[in-house]
Amino acid sequence: MPELLSTCVAACLVLMFGWQCYVVLYGVRRLRRPLSPLIEDHEAPRVLVVLCLRGGDPFLSRSLKLLINQDYPEFLLRIVVDSAADNAHRYLREAFGETPPAHVEICIAEDHHPTCSYKMSAILHGTKSLPEGTALVAFMDGDTVPHSTWLRELATPIVRDGAGVSMGNRWYVPQTPSLGTMCRFLWNCSAVPVMTLLDIPWGGTMAVRADLIQDEECRRRIRHAYGEDTTIGQFAKDRGEQIAFPPTLLILNQEDISVRQFFTFDLRQLVAVRVSHRGWPLLATFGLTSTFVMSYPVWRIFGLNVAWWVDVLFVFGFLLTRWAGAGLGTAVRSVFATRGEKINVWSQPRSLQFAVLSGLLIAPLHFIAVLRAWTLRHISWRGVHYRIGGNPPVQVERDDWVTDHRTKHAPA
């Protein structure tokens, strides 16, 4: 019996470590592939950039200032604010003053569809009518900090290679290591290669051909979606469109986050995939099995009876994946180095402690998040509560911000 158990556990370790190495090395290969020259001004089509805001983000004012100064000949920035009372207007005034630039348009989301998230309603509003001659629609989040050629890099694969969707991804490196930030850092190191392999875009940096975003089937899916990236990405794949990932479109994210905020963030990403992307079963299975592998030392401590050579196999596989992860880190740093950006390097003993503790904590946290995402029926995002699953798959239940606003302004 112990021999059979040892063989089964060893097979799981080999498959899991092999899959992890493959995914990470695939990401490294994509990051190191030769870059296509960026499009020249005469090739650059007119672009509509849609930014949906509900509340403020830590780097929003900086992001807005960088966005309006993009090295791109002709684009319109359309900012869709959730309501007239939203505090995002304060950040807009900080960035633009009382009068926005000529190529900036600020509007209020007219109505919220009851069968999708508020952000999806804002995207539908922002893309309802496109300026004449618009060939591409780009999306970004309020926490995206775009470099000067961000928009040109998004447009290049669509113009030059005929892609339907061009996407980037975030690379999270906190300014101050803590248990929560290190959990998200480790999560990010695994998530970016997996998203690249499964062609799951990130809505914080994404461009779509105008004819795709105006397609009625695409808009119907958005009206029943929780997240735009998985929804538009799945629609593009169903249409046989190419999804391009220019390696230069890694966006540095350095916000602080607690362990609880990390868990909520992880759960929200998983729910978006579950609702809109056919890769959900594979992604969920990968998450559950990888958690088992990383928890192997815990099982051994609590009495898992396997042969000594299984321990050797685990150590070898662990070191192999760390080697692959180091290669990924080197490739990422080279991307940021070309833009003159530096990634923090933590050398303090306290940073090492957080790294070790987060490595032990992230496995059970992600395991619980995957199980919760698979069975979840209710979730909240920026004060809005949604029902998940059933028909329709997303349904708005209530908006706490509206309730709070009405309470504060109710007559005495």
Contacts in CASP RR format, 6 or more apart in sequence:
PFRMAT RR
TARGET T0000
AUTHOR 0000-0000-0000
METHOD contacts of the structure
MODEL  1
MPELLSTCVAACLVLMFGWQCYVVLYGVRRLRRPLSPLIEDHEAPRVLVV
LCLRGGDPFLSRSLKLLINQDYPEFLLRIVVDSAADNAHRYLREAFGETP
PAHVEICIAEDHHPTCSYKMSAILHGTKSLPEGTALVAFMDGDTVPHSTW
LRELATPIVRDGAGVSMGNRWYVPQTPSLGTMCRFLWNCSAVPVMTLLDI
PWGGTMAVRADLIQDEECRRRIRHAYGEDTTIGQFAKDRGEQIAFPPTLL
ILNQEDISVRQFFTFDLRQLVAVRVSHRGWPLLATFGLTSTFVMSYPVWR
IFGLNVAWWVDVLFVFGFLLTRWAGAGLGTAVRSVFATRGEKINVWSQPR
SLQFAVLSGLLIAPLHFIAVLRAWTLRHISWRGVHYRIGGNPPVQVERDD
WVTDHRTKHAPA
2 305 0 8 1.000
2 306 0 8 1.000
2 307 0 8 1.000
3 307 0 8 1.000
5 305 0 8 1.000
5 306 0 8 1.000
6 306 0 8 1.000
6 307 0 8 1.000
6 309 0 8 1.000
6 310 0 8 1.000
9 296 0 8 1.000
9 304 0 8 1.000
9 306 0 8 1.000
9 310 0 8 1.000
10 306 0 8 1.000
10 309 0 8 1.000
10 310 0 8 1.000
10 313 0 8 1.000
12 289 0 8 1.000
12 292 0 8 1.000
12 293 0 8 1.000
13 293 0 8 1.000
13 296 0 8 1.000
13 310 0 8 1.000
13 313 0 8 1.000
13 314 0 8 1.000
13 317 0 8 1.000
14 313 0 8 1.000
15 289 0 8 1.000
16 289 0 8 1.000
16 290 0 8 1.000
16 292 0 8 1.000
16 293 0 8 1.000
17 293 0 8 1.000
17 317 0 8 1.000
17 318 0 8 1.000
17 320 0 8 1.000
17 321 0 8 1.000
19 286 0 8 1.000
19 290 0 8 1.000
20 190 0 8 1.000
20 290 0 8 1.000
20 293 0 8 1.000
20 321 0 8 1.000
20 324 0 8 1.000
21 320 0 8 1.000
21 321 0 8 1.000
21 324 0 8 1.000
23 190 0 8 1.000
23 193 0 8 1.000
23 194 0 8 1.000
23 197 0 8 1.000
24 190 0 8 1.000
24 193 0 8 1.000
24 321 0 8 1.000
24 324 0 8 1.000
24 325 0 8 1.000
24 327 0 8 1.000
24 328 0 8 1.000
25 324 0 8 1.000
26 193 0 8 1.000
26 196 0 8 1.000
26 197 0 8 1.000
27 192 0 8 1.000
27 193 0 8 1.000
27 196 0 8 1.000
27 197 0 8 1.000
27 328 0 8 1.000
27 331 0 8 1.000
28 193 0 8 1.000
28 324 0 8 1.000
28 327 0 8 1.000
28 328 0 8 1.000
28 331 0 8 1.000
30 196 0 8 1.000
30 245 0 8 1.000
30 247 0 8 1.000
31 247 0 8 1.000
31 250 0 8 1.000
31 328 0 8 1.000
31 331 0 8 1.000
31 332 0 8 1.000
31 334 0 8 1.000
31 335 0 8 1.000
32 247 0 8 1.000
32 331 0 8 1.000
32 334 0 8 1.000
33 247 0 8 1.000
35 246 0 8 1.000
35 247 0 8 1.000
35 248 0 8 1.000
36 156 0 8 1.000
36 157 0 8 1.000
36 160 0 8 1.000
36 161 0 8 1.000
36 246 0 8 1.000
37 156 0 8 1.000
38 149 0 8 1.000
38 152 0 8 1.000
38 153 0 8 1.000
38 156 0 8 1.000
39 152 0 8 1.000
39 155 0 8 1.000
39 156 0 8 1.000
39 159 0 8 1.000
39 160 0 8 1.000
41 73 0 8 1.000
43 159 0 8 1.000
43 160 0 8 1.000
44 72 0 8 1.000
44 73 0 8 1.000
44 74 0 8 1.000
44 152 0 8 1.000
44 155 0 8 1.000
44 159 0 8 1.000
45 133 0 8 1.000
45 134 0 8 1.000
45 135 0 8 1.000
45 136 0 8 1.000
45 155 0 8 1.000
45 159 0 8 1.000
46 74 0 8 1.000
46 75 0 8 1.000
46 76 0 8 1.000
46 131 0 8 1.000
46 133 0 8 1.000
46 134 0 8 1.000
46 135 0 8 1.000
46 136 0 8 1.000
47 72 0 8 1.000
47 74 0 8 1.000
47 75 0 8 1.000
47 76 0 8 1.000
47 134 0 8 1.000
47 135 0 8 1.000
47 136 0 8 1.000
47 137 0 8 1.000
47 138 0 8 1.000
47 151 0 8 1.000
47 155 0 8 1.000
47 207 0 8 1.000
48 75 0 8 1.000
48 76 0 8 1.000
48 78 0 8 1.000
48 127 0 8 1.000
48 130 0 8 1.000
48 131 0 8 1.000
48 134 0 8 1.000
48 136 0 8 1.000
48 137 0 8 1.000
48 138 0 8 1.000
48 210 0 8 1.000
49 67 0 8 1.000
49 75 0 8 1.000
49 76 0 8 1.000
49 77 0 8 1.000
49 78 0 8 1.000
49 137 0 8 1.000
49 138 0 8 1.000
49 139 0 8 1.000
49 140 0 8 1.000
49 151 0 8 1.000
50 78 0 8 1.000
50 80 0 8 1.000
50 123 0 8 1.000
50 126 0 8 1.000
50 127 0 8 1.000
50 137 0 8 1.000
50 138 0 8 1.000
50 139 0 8 1.000
51 67 0 8 1.000
51 77 0 8 1.000
51 78 0 8 1.000
51 79 0 8 1.000
51 80 0 8 1.000
51 139 0 8 1.000
51 140 0 8 1.000
51 141 0 8 1.000
51 142 0 8 1.000
52 79 0 8 1.000
52 80 0 8 1.000
52 82 0 8 1.000
52 109 0 8 1.000
52 119 0 8 1.000
52 122 0 8 1.000
52 123 0 8 1.000
52 126 0 8 1.000
53 60 0 8 1.000
53 79 0 8 1.000
53 80 0 8 1.000
53 81 0 8 1.000
53 82 0 8 1.000
53 86 0 8 1.000
53 88 0 8 1.000
53 91 0 8 1.000
53 142 0 8 1.000
54 81 0 8 1.000
54 82 0 8 1.000
54 86 0 8 1.000
54 88 0 8 1.000
54 118 0 8 1.000
54 119 0 8 1.000
54 122 0 8 1.000
54 382 0 8 1.000
55 82 0 8 1.000
55 86 0 8 1.000
55 87 0 8 1.000
55 88 0 8 1.000
55 382 0 8 1.000
56 87 0 8 1.000
56 88 0 8 1.000
56 91 0 8 1.000
56 142 0 8 1.000
57 63 0 8 1.000
57 141 0 8 1.000
57 142 0 8 1.000
57 143 0 8 1.000
58 143 0 8 1.000
58 255 0 8 1.000
59 142 0 8 1.000
59 143 0 8 1.000
59 145 0 8 1.000
59 255 0 8 1.000
60 88 0 8 1.000
60 91 0 8 1.000
60 95 0 8 1.000
60 142 0 8 1.000
60 143 0 8 1.000
61 91 0 8 1.000
61 94 0 8 1.000
61 95 0 8 1.000
62 145 0 8 1.000
63 140 0 8 1.000
63 142 0 8 1.000
63 143 0 8 1.000
63 144 0 8 1.000
63 145 0 8 1.000
63 146 0 8 1.000
64 91 0 8 1.000
64 92 0 8 1.000
64 95 0 8 1.000
64 96 0 8 1.000
65 95 0 8 1.000
66 145 0 8 1.000
66 146 0 8 1.000
66 147 0 8 1.000
66 148 0 8 1.000
67 77 0 8 1.000
67 140 0 8 1.000
67 146 0 8 1.000
67 150 0 8 1.000
68 77 0 8 1.000
68 95 0 8 1.000
68 96 0 8 1.000
68 101 0 8 1.000
68 103 0 8 1.000
68 104 0 8 1.000
69 148 0 8 1.000
70 146 0 8 1.000
70 148 0 8 1.000
70 149 0 8 1.000
70 150 0 8 1.000
70 151 0 8 1.000
70 152 0 8 1.000
71 148 0 8 1.000
71 149 0 8 1.000
71 151 0 8 1.000
71 152 0 8 1.000
72 151 0 8 1.000
72 152 0 8 1.000
72 155 0 8 1.000
75 103 0 8 1.000
75 138 0 8 1.000
75 151 0 8 1.000
76 103 0 8 1.000
76 104 0 8 1.000
76 105 0 8 1.000
76 131 0 8 1.000
76 134 0 8 1.000
77 103 0 8 1.000
77 104 0 8 1.000
77 105 0 8 1.000
78 105 0 8 1.000
78 107 0 8 1.000
78 126 0 8 1.000
79 92 0 8 1.000
79 104 0 8 1.000
79 105 0 8 1.000
79 106 0 8 1.000
79 107 0 8 1.000
80 107 0 8 1.000
80 108 0 8 1.000
80 109 0 8 1.000
80 122 0 8 1.000
80 123 0 8 1.000
80 125 0 8 1.000
80 126 0 8 1.000
81 88 0 8 1.000
81 89 0 8 1.000
81 92 0 8 1.000
81 106 0 8 1.000
81 107 0 8 1.000
81 108 0 8 1.000
81 109 0 8 1.000
82 88 0 8 1.000
82 108 0 8 1.000
82 109 0 8 1.000
82 118 0 8 1.000
82 122 0 8 1.000
83 108 0 8 1.000
83 109 0 8 1.000
83 402 0 8 1.000
84 108 0 8 1.000
85 405 0 8 1.000
92 100 0 8 1.000
92 106 0 8 1.000
96 104 0 8 1.000
100 106 0 8 1.000
107 125 0 8 1.000
107 126 0 8 1.000
109 118 0 8 1.000
109 121 0 8 1.000
109 122 0 8 1.000
109 125 0 8 1.000
110 125 0 8 1.000
111 121 0 8 1.000
111 125 0 8 1.000
112 118 0 8 1.000
112 121 0 8 1.000
112 396 0 8 1.000
112 399 0 8 1.000
113 120 0 8 1.000
113 121 0 8 1.000
113 124 0 8 1.000
113 223 0 8 1.000
113 396 0 8 1.000
114 395 0 8 1.000
114 396 0 8 1.000
115 223 0 8 1.000
115 224 0 8 1.000
115 392 0 8 1.000
115 394 0 8 1.000
115 395 0 8 1.000
115 396 0 8 1.000
116 124 0 8 1.000
116 222 0 8 1.000
116 223 0 8 1.000
116 224 0 8 1.000
116 225 0 8 1.000
116 226 0 8 1.000
116 394 0 8 1.000
116 396 0 8 1.000
117 225 0 8 1.000
117 226 0 8 1.000
117 227 0 8 1.000
117 381 0 8 1.000
117 384 0 8 1.000
117 386 0 8 1.000
117 394 0 8 1.000
117 396 0 8 1.000
118 381 0 8 1.000
118 382 0 8 1.000
118 384 0 8 1.000
118 396 0 8 1.000
118 399 0 8 1.000
119 227 0 8 1.000
119 228 0 8 1.000
119 381 0 8 1.000
120 222 0 8 1.000
120 223 0 8 1.000
120 225 0 8 1.000
120 226 0 8 1.000
120 227 0 8 1.000
120 228 0 8 1.000
120 231 0 8 1.000
123 139 0 8 1.000
123 222 0 8 1.000
123 228 0 8 1.000
124 219 0 8 1.000
124 222 0 8 1.000
124 223 0 8 1.000
127 137 0 8 1.000
127 213 0 8 1.000
127 214 0 8 1.000
130 137 0 8 1.000
130 210 0 8 1.000
130 214 0 8 1.000
134 210 0 8 1.000
135 209 0 8 1.000
135 210 0 8 1.000
136 154 0 8 1.000
136 155 0 8 1.000
136 158 0 8 1.000
136 207 0 8 1.000
136 208 0 8 1.000
136 209 0 8 1.000
136 210 0 8 1.000
137 207 0 8 1.000
137 208 0 8 1.000
137 209 0 8 1.000
137 210 0 8 1.000
137 213 0 8 1.000
138 151 0 8 1.000
138 154 0 8 1.000
138 155 0 8 1.000
138 206 0 8 1.000
138 207 0 8 1.000
138 208 0 8 1.000
139 203 0 8 1.000
139 204 0 8 1.000
139 205 0 8 1.000
139 206 0 8 1.000
139 207 0 8 1.000
139 208 0 8 1.000
139 228 0 8 1.000
140 146 0 8 1.000
140 203 0 8 1.000
140 204 0 8 1.000
140 205 0 8 1.000
140 206 0 8 1.000
141 203 0 8 1.000
141 204 0 8 1.000
142 204 0 8 1.000
143 253 0 8 1.000
143 255 0 8 1.000
144 170 0 8 1.000
144 204 0 8 1.000
144 205 0 8 1.000
144 251 0 8 1.000
145 251 0 8 1.000
145 252 0 8 1.000
145 253 0 8 1.000
146 205 0 8 1.000
146 251 0 8 1.000
147 339 0 8 1.000
147 341 0 8 1.000
149 248 0 8 1.000
150 205 0 8 1.000
150 249 0 8 1.000
153 246 0 8 1.000
153 248 0 8 1.000
153 249 0 8 1.000
154 166 0 8 1.000
154 168 0 8 1.000
154 205 0 8 1.000
154 206 0 8 1.000
154 207 0 8 1.000
154 246 0 8 1.000
154 249 0 8 1.000
155 166 0 8 1.000
155 207 0 8 1.000
156 166 0 8 1.000
156 246 0 8 1.000
157 163 0 8 1.000
157 166 0 8 1.000
157 242 0 8 1.000
157 244 0 8 1.000
157 246 0 8 1.000
158 164 0 8 1.000
158 165 0 8 1.000
158 166 0 8 1.000
158 207 0 8 1.000
158 209 0 8 1.000
158 244 0 8 1.000
161 242 0 8 1.000
161 244 0 8 1.000
162 242 0 8 1.000
163 241 0 8 1.000
163 242 0 8 1.000
163 243 0 8 1.000
163 244 0 8 1.000
164 208 0 8 1.000
164 209 0 8 1.000
164 212 0 8 1.000
164 236 0 8 1.000
164 241 0 8 1.000
164 242 0 8 1.000
164 243 0 8 1.000
164 244 0 8 1.000
165 201 0 8 1.000
165 206 0 8 1.000
165 207 0 8 1.000
165 208 0 8 1.000
165 209 0 8 1.000
165 212 0 8 1.000
165 232 0 8 1.000
165 233 0 8 1.000
165 236 0 8 1.000
165 241 0 8 1.000
165 242 0 8 1.000
165 243 0 8 1.000
165 244 0 8 1.000
166 206 0 8 1.000
166 207 0 8 1.000
166 243 0 8 1.000
166 244 0 8 1.000
166 245 0 8 1.000
166 246 0 8 1.000
166 249 0 8 1.000
167 201 0 8 1.000
167 202 0 8 1.000
167 203 0 8 1.000
167 205 0 8 1.000
167 206 0 8 1.000
167 207 0 8 1.000
167 229 0 8 1.000
167 243 0 8 1.000
167 244 0 8 1.000
167 245 0 8 1.000
167 249 0 8 1.000
168 201 0 8 1.000
168 202 0 8 1.000
168 204 0 8 1.000
168 205 0 8 1.000
168 206 0 8 1.000
168 245 0 8 1.000
168 246 0 8 1.000
168 249 0 8 1.000
168 250 0 8 1.000
168 251 0 8 1.000
169 192 0 8 1.000
169 195 0 8 1.000
169 196 0 8 1.000
169 202 0 8 1.000
169 205 0 8 1.000
169 245 0 8 1.000
169 249 0 8 1.000
169 250 0 8 1.000
169 251 0 8 1.000
170 188 0 8 1.000
170 192 0 8 1.000
170 202 0 8 1.000
170 204 0 8 1.000
170 205 0 8 1.000
170 250 0 8 1.000
170 251 0 8 1.000
170 252 0 8 1.000
170 253 0 8 1.000
171 188 0 8 1.000
171 192 0 8 1.000
171 250 0 8 1.000
171 251 0 8 1.000
171 252 0 8 1.000
171 253 0 8 1.000
171 332 0 8 1.000
171 336 0 8 1.000
171 343 0 8 1.000
172 181 0 8 1.000
172 184 0 8 1.000
172 185 0 8 1.000
172 187 0 8 1.000
172 188 0 8 1.000
172 253 0 8 1.000
172 254 0 8 1.000
173 185 0 8 1.000
173 252 0 8 1.000
173 253 0 8 1.000
173 254 0 8 1.000
173 343 0 8 1.000
173 344 0 8 1.000
174 181 0 8 1.000
174 182 0 8 1.000
174 184 0 8 1.000
174 185 0 8 1.000
174 254 0 8 1.000
174 255 0 8 1.000
174 256 0 8 1.000
174 257 0 8 1.000
174 344 0 8 1.000
175 254 0 8 1.000
175 256 0 8 1.000
175 344 0 8 1.000
176 256 0 8 1.000
177 346 0 8 1.000
177 348 0 8 1.000
177 350 0 8 1.000
177 351 0 8 1.000
177 354 0 8 1.000
177 355 0 8 1.000
178 256 0 8 1.000
178 258 0 8 1.000
178 354 0 8 1.000
179 259 0 8 1.000
179 354 0 8 1.000
179 357 0 8 1.000
179 358 0 8 1.000
179 361 0 8 1.000
180 257 0 8 1.000
180 258 0 8 1.000
180 259 0 8 1.000
180 261 0 8 1.000
180 262 0 8 1.000
180 358 0 8 1.000
181 256 0 8 1.000
181 257 0 8 1.000
181 354 0 8 1.000
182 354 0 8 1.000
182 355 0 8 1.000
182 357 0 8 1.000
182 358 0 8 1.000
182 359 0 8 1.000
183 259 0 8 1.000
183 262 0 8 1.000
183 358 0 8 1.000
183 359 0 8 1.000
183 361 0 8 1.000
183 362 0 8 1.000
183 365 0 8 1.000
184 257 0 8 1.000
184 262 0 8 1.000
184 265 0 8 1.000
185 358 0 8 1.000
186 358 0 8 1.000
186 359 0 8 1.000
186 362 0 8 1.000
187 262 0 8 1.000
187 266 0 8 1.000
187 362 0 8 1.000
187 366 0 8 1.000
189 325 0 8 1.000
189 328 0 8 1.000
189 329 0 8 1.000
190 290 0 8 1.000
191 269 0 8 1.000
192 250 0 8 1.000
193 328 0 8 1.000
194 200 0 8 1.000
194 283 0 8 1.000
194 286 0 8 1.000
195 201 0 8 1.000
195 202 0 8 1.000
196 245 0 8 1.000
198 277 0 8 1.000
198 279 0 8 1.000
198 282 0 8 1.000
198 283 0 8 1.000
199 233 0 8 1.000
199 237 0 8 1.000
199 243 0 8 1.000
200 229 0 8 1.000
200 230 0 8 1.000
200 233 0 8 1.000
200 273 0 8 1.000
200 277 0 8 1.000
200 279 0 8 1.000
201 229 0 8 1.000
201 230 0 8 1.000
201 232 0 8 1.000
201 233 0 8 1.000
201 243 0 8 1.000
202 229 0 8 1.000
203 227 0 8 1.000
203 228 0 8 1.000
203 229 0 8 1.000
204 229 0 8 1.000
204 251 0 8 1.000
205 249 0 8 1.000
205 251 0 8 1.000
206 228 0 8 1.000
206 229 0 8 1.000
206 232 0 8 1.000
208 232 0 8 1.000
208 236 0 8 1.000
209 241 0 8 1.000
212 218 0 8 1.000
212 232 0 8 1.000
212 235 0 8 1.000
212 236 0 8 1.000
212 239 0 8 1.000
212 241 0 8 1.000
213 219 0 8 1.000
213 232 0 8 1.000
215 235 0 8 1.000
217 235 0 8 1.000
218 232 0 8 1.000
218 235 0 8 1.000
221 231 0 8 1.000
221 234 0 8 1.000
221 235 0 8 1.000
221 276 0 8 1.000
222 228 0 8 1.000
222 231 0 8 1.000
222 232 0 8 1.000
224 392 0 8 1.000
224 393 0 8 1.000
224 394 0 8 1.000
225 231 0 8 1.000
225 275 0 8 1.000
225 276 0 8 1.000
225 394 0 8 1.000
226 271 0 8 1.000
226 272 0 8 1.000
226 275 0 8 1.000
226 276 0 8 1.000
226 386 0 8 1.000
226 388 0 8 1.000
226 393 0 8 1.000
226 394 0 8 1.000
227 272 0 8 1.000
227 275 0 8 1.000
227 276 0 8 1.000
229 272 0 8 1.000
230 272 0 8 1.000
230 273 0 8 1.000
230 275 0 8 1.000
230 276 0 8 1.000
230 277 0 8 1.000
231 276 0 8 1.000
231 277 0 8 1.000
233 243 0 8 1.000
233 277 0 8 1.000
234 276 0 8 1.000
234 277 0 8 1.000
234 278 0 8 1.000
236 243 0 8 1.000
237 243 0 8 1.000
247 335 0 8 1.000
248 335 0 8 1.000
248 338 0 8 1.000
248 339 0 8 1.000
250 332 0 8 1.000
250 335 0 8 1.000
250 336 0 8 1.000
252 336 0 8 1.000
252 341 0 8 1.000
252 343 0 8 1.000
254 344 0 8 1.000
257 265 0 8 1.000
259 361 0 8 1.000
259 365 0 8 1.000
262 365 0 8 1.000
263 365 0 8 1.000
263 368 0 8 1.000
263 369 0 8 1.000
266 365 0 8 1.000
266 366 0 8 1.000
266 369 0 8 1.000
267 369 0 8 1.000
267 372 0 8 1.000
267 373 0 8 1.000
267 376 0 8 1.000
267 379 0 8 1.000
268 379 0 8 1.000
268 381 0 8 1.000
270 283 0 8 1.000
270 284 0 8 1.000
270 369 0 8 1.000
270 370 0 8 1.000
270 373 0 8 1.000
271 373 0 8 1.000
271 376 0 8 1.000
271 379 0 8 1.000
271 388 0 8 1.000
273 279 0 8 1.000
273 280 0 8 1.000
273 283 0 8 1.000
274 280 0 8 1.000
274 284 0 8 1.000
274 373 0 8 1.000
274 374 0 8 1.000
274 388 0 8 1.000
275 388 0 8 1.000
275 389 0 8 1.000
275 393 0 8 1.000
275 394 0 8 1.000
277 283 0 8 1.000
284 370 0 8 1.000
284 373 0 8 1.000
284 374 0 8 1.000
287 366 0 8 1.000
287 367 0 8 1.000
287 370 0 8 1.000
288 367 0 8 1.000
288 370 0 8 1.000
288 371 0 8 1.000
290 363 0 8 1.000
290 366 0 8 1.000
291 363 0 8 1.000
291 364 0 8 1.000
291 366 0 8 1.000
291 367 0 8 1.000
291 370 0 8 1.000
294 359 0 8 1.000
294 362 0 8 1.000
294 363 0 8 1.000
295 363 0 8 1.000
295 364 0 8 1.000
295 367 0 8 1.000
296 304 0 8 1.000
296 314 0 8 1.000
297 314 0 8 1.000
300 306 0 8 1.000
300 311 0 8 1.000
332 343 0 8 1.000
333 343 0 8 1.000
336 342 0 8 1.000
336 343 0 8 1.000
346 352 0 8 1.000
346 355 0 8 1.000
376 388 0 8 1.000
377 387 0 8 1.000
377 388 0 8 1.000
377 389 0 8 1.000
378 385 0 8 1.000
378 386 0 8 1.000
378 387 0 8 1.000
378 388 0 8 1.000
378 397 0 8 1.000
379 385 0 8 1.000
379 386 0 8 1.000
379 388 0 8 1.000
380 386 0 8 1.000
380 400 0 8 1.000
382 401 0 8 1.000
383 399 0 8 1.000
383 400 0 8 1.000
383 401 0 8 1.000
384 396 0 8 1.000
384 398 0 8 1.000
384 399 0 8 1.000
384 400 0 8 1.000
384 401 0 8 1.000
385 396 0 8 1.000
385 397 0 8 1.000
385 398 0 8 1.000
385 399 0 8 1.000
385 400 0 8 1.000
386 394 0 8 1.000
386 395 0 8 1.000
386 396 0 8 1.000
386 397 0 8 1.000
387 394 0 8 1.000
387 395 0 8 1.000
387 397 0 8 1.000
388 394 0 8 1.000
END
